[in-house]
Amino acid sequence: MISALIFDFDGTIADTYSIIFSCFKQIFREFKGQEVTEQSIFSMFGPAEPELITISFPEYTDVSPIIDRYYELYDQKHDLMVPQQPEISEMLTEFKIEGLRLGLVTGKSRRSLNISLRHLFPENLFDFSIAGDEILRPKPHPEGLQKTLQGLDCSPGEALFIGDTDADFLAGKALAMRTIGVRWFLSNGEFPWREIPDYTFTDLPAFKDALYALTKLSLRANSKR
């Protein structure tokens, strides 16, 4: 029986690709005088932002001003560039009320994750979360997912992992977990999948109905529609 839902963050429950691209483009302009493409930024995804910045600016002996500038931009632009997701927030709250444990596994740093959570979701919505700078090996390695399962006190067979990239699906498959791929944000449709998740959804209501079926929960929330 499924007792926990574990989510990726960027592109899965938060439409954050645009702000990430914008902030990286701006720091490249300000500190390197270079223009970078969204595809090149996406190809760097894996390590958390401080490591990405350290790798991208080797000419700087101290990258802390660049890192601080990235987070300053990320916070300043958040309300303008990242849409609120009341339907997702309400859905997650319903599942939590039903008794499911909710987890987050993200490649973004704890600092940017906390900024986004503060802007988008109620406090204490998630029972356990782990950020990219809290692990040694980013997705597709399953380290973060393993630690989240431990934090939620459940086995791989008792959880579903929901994400939007090949790295998410590979991490889940490494633990023999069922994976769900979602594409309800326009931004994440630009990057094709090579890996195939167990289930795919482009529509939030259909995803919600399927989760009720997969988790064998009561249909109390459905009856309220």
N, C-alpha and C positions, 0 to 999 in steps of 0.2 A: 504494500500500500504506500502510495506517495504521501510523505509527511512534510516535505520541504520543497520550496521553489527557489532556485539560485539563478540570479540574473547577472549578465554583463551590464554595464552601465551605458557608455557612449554608444549611441546608435540603436540601443535596445529599449531602454526606458527613458532615455533623455536624448533629445535631438541636438546634440552638442558638436557634431562634426564642424559645422560652420564656424563656431566660435573658436574651436581649436585651430582650424586652418587660419583664421583671421589673426589670432594671437601669434602663431608661429611666423606667418608672413611678416607681421609688423616687427618682431624682434630681429628677423633676418635683415629687414630694411634698415632698422635703427643701428644695429651693432655690426653688420657685415656689409651693408650696402648692396645686398643681393635680392633678387626676386626669386621665389620658389613656387613651384606648382603644388596644387592640392594632392596630386598623385604622388609626388615625391615626399610630401609630408606623411601621407597615409602609409607609404612603404616603410617609413621609419617606425611606425607604431609597434609597440612591444614593451620596451622599458618605459618607466615613468618619465615625466617631463624633465626633471633635473638631469637624469642620465642622457636623455636625448639631446638636451642643450649642451651638456659637457662634450658629447661626441661631435656635435655640429659646430662647436666654436673652439677648436683645439688651439687657436692662436691666442686665446685668453688664458692667462694663468689663474685668474679668479673669475669664475662665471656667475658668482652669486648675484651681482647686479642684473645680469640678464635673466636669471631665474626669478628674481623678485619682480622684475618688469613684466615677465610673462604672467605671473599670478595677479599683479595689479591690473593688467589689461583684462584678464579672464574674469575677475570680479566686476570691474567697471562695465564691461560689455554684456554681462550675463543677462540682465533683464531685457536688454534690447535685442539680443541675438538668439536667446534660447527660449522657445515658447513654453509656457506652462503646460502641464499635461494632467489636467484634472481627471480625465477618464482613466488614465493609467493609475494615478494616485488612489482614486476611488476603488478601482479593481483590486489593487494590492491591499488596501485596507479591508475590503470584504474578505479576501482570502485569509488575511491575518485573523480577523474576527472568527472565521470558520475553524481556526486552529492550526493552519499551516504556518510553518516557520519560514521566514523570508531571509535570503542571503544575497550578498553582492560580491562579485569577483570582478575587479576592474584593473586595467593596466595603468590608469591614471594615478597620480600621486594622491596620498591622503589629503594634502593641502587643497588640491583642486576638487577632489571628491567632496570634501566638507563644504566648499564654496557652493557647489552645485546642489548638494542635499539641502543646504540652508535656503537656497533660492526656490527649490522645486518641490520638496517633499516634507511631510510632517515629521517632527522630531520623533525618534524611536520607532519609525516605521519598520526598519530592518533589524532583525534579531542579531545578525552578524555580518560584518563586511571586512574585506581585505583589499588593500590598495597595492598598486604596482611597486611602490617603494618599501613594502613590508614583506616582500618575498625576494628570493635570490634568482629564481628562474621564471620569467614571464610566460604567459600563454604563447604558444600552444603547449608548453609544459604544464602538467596538471597540479603543480605545487600549490598554487593559490586555491584551486578547487578542492584539493585534499584538506587544506587547512580550514576552509569554509565548512566542509562536511563535518570535520571534527568540532568546529565551533557550534554547529547546529545539532550535534550529537545524532547524526544519522548516517546510514550507509549509502554508497552510490546507488543502490537499487531503490532507495526510499526517496530519492530526489530527482527532479528534472532540472536540466541546465538550459537556460534560454539566452541566446546570443545572436549576433548578426555578422560574424566573420568566421573565416576558416579556422582561425586560431581558437575560437570558442568551441567549435565542433570537434576539433582535434583533441583539445583538452578534455572534453567530456568523454569522447570515445576511448581515450587512454585509460579511463576509469570504468569503462563499460557502462557509462551513464546514458540514458536517453536524452537526446539533444533536440532543441526546438530552435529553428531559425526564423527570425522575424524581419520583415521589411515593410514597416508601416510609415517610416520616415523617408521622404524623397531623397535625402542626402545619402543614405546608405545603399540605395539602389544603384549608385554609380560604380560600385566595386563588386564585380561578379564573384561568385563562390566557386571554388574548385572542389570543396568537400560538400557532401550532401548530409544535412541533418535528418533526424528521424521524422520530424514534422516541420512543415513550413507554413507560415501565416503572414498575410499582408493586410489583414483586417482584424482590428482589436476585438470586436464582438465575437467573431468566429474563434479567435484565440481563447477568449474567456470561456466560451461554451465548451471548447475542447478540454480546457484545464479542469472544468467541473467534471467532465466525463472521465478524464484520466485519473483524477484524484478521488473520484467516487464520493465527492462531497454532497451534502444536501443541496437542493436547488432553491434554497430559501432566497438567495439574492436574485435568481432569475424570476421568481414569482413576484418580485417587487417592481419589475420593469413595466 
